[in-house]
């Protein structure tokens, strides 16, 4: 009697192949989406961190100049002037005696001197984007904040700007209030509000 051997070759059916490919595609899609989300989050975080560092440097520079300065004036007026109502411009004499001014600029147009608002002086700024402008005397303004920051509101309050001899018994103090957005402004925006009080360091006499 002759023995017949049957060679059975096992393999995947078309249905099994389709199901396996579908499962693999779904897993790959989820993994890729997660990776891209992590990369995007890291990029946004880095952008916000860079903007925050720049804003901190701007505020620290402003605080140093105000602390060591004198003859504060709200509204950019000559001489000294208090203001209990918010003003968008602050003028003062820094420690070298140079008359400097802070104000808000808006847009990408050229920076114009004077008290009225003007552009931020760079095409990197959006049409409605704001910045902090600072003059170092002579009416020449420069942007003190980077394009990663959108300054939506900038206000100053001043008390005690008069001298002790004039009867003012309050140490000169400037309150700075800033609203804005941080980060890559074309992708994400992180709103912030900050307020700080800065007192003149020298004796009021």
Secondary structure, DSSP 8 states (H G I E B T S, - for coil): -------------HHHHHHHHHHHHHHHHHHHHHHHHHHHHHHHHHHHHHHHHHHHHHHHHHHHHHHT-EEEEETT-SS-B-EEEEES-EEEE-TTS-EEEEEEEESSS----SSS----SSTTS-TT-EEEEEE-STT-EEE-S-TTEEEEEEEEEEE--S-TTTT--S--EEEEEEEEEES-TTT--EEEEEEEEEE-SS---
